[in-house]
Amino acid sequence: MSTQLPISVAIIAKDEARHIGAALASVMPWASEVVVLVDARSSDATAAIAQAAGATVYHEAWRGFPGQRNLALAHCRSPWVFFLDADERVEADLLAELTAQIDAIPADVAGLWVPRHNLFFGRVLQGGGWYPDYQLRLVRRAGAHYDEKIEVHEVATVTGTTQQLHGHIMHLNIERFAELWQKQAAYARREAATMAQAGRRARWRNFVGAPLREFNYRYLRNGGWRDGWVGLVLASVMAWFALMSFVELWRINQTRSV
């Protein structure tokens, strides 16, 4: 068994019975505690699996991703909190790095960015902006907070500086095309809500510029072409939903102007 580290692992989950067991197995041997916030709307065995693995489980009403993360920070007790999603696993190189370095992190460092391997349709991607895909996942509990007005791709605000780690998280991102479509549709709706809350309005140029910029970013500038047909499909889907986020923003703008 690995030595316990001064890290609480926090997982936010809803209907993740298929994934959460393996996520927990990648952290339970070394985390000082594992806290799982189960969305109160969850209807599968997520909570039971987490409890059986030894995690502390809280059933919480959904208040958005940043709100749930702030709640997780309040539930955790260790000086460091590592946020892991149910469809992610801590890889061996990251565990080795944390074990070697956690006690030597300078006092002014309040957050650590972790590179992430993204697995799409059984393939670990190298291009398209999917690698190294740094995520700010390890934060000092006392100096971290999430802005609850940001509804998607939330990043913690930390009191201090940040550094990058070299070890990886593995993200089992997408296994089926329908899953990709549903996930990106949800992201587009949340992105539109965030833009609307910030007072942004949809312009006609957004309906052309946003998808073109996204395709260029994913497929050309960041080498999505290196991942073959998967890279082309992903760039195309991401471009489509960049457009859909502004279509949804336009709908929200119209509704509010009535």
Secondary structure, DSSP 8 states (H G I E B T S, - for coil): ----EEEEEEEEESS-TTTHHHHHHTTTTTEEEEEEEEETT--SSHHHHHHHHT-EEEEE----HHHHHHHHHHH--SSEEEE--TTEEE-HHHHHHHHHHGGG--TTEEEEEE-EEEEETTEE--STT-SS--EEEEEEGGGEE--TT--SS---EESSEEEE--S-EEEEEESSHHHHHHHHHHHHHHHHHHHHHTT----HHHHHHHHHHHHIIIIIIT-GGGGHHHHHHHHHHHHHHHHHHHHHHHHHHHHHH-
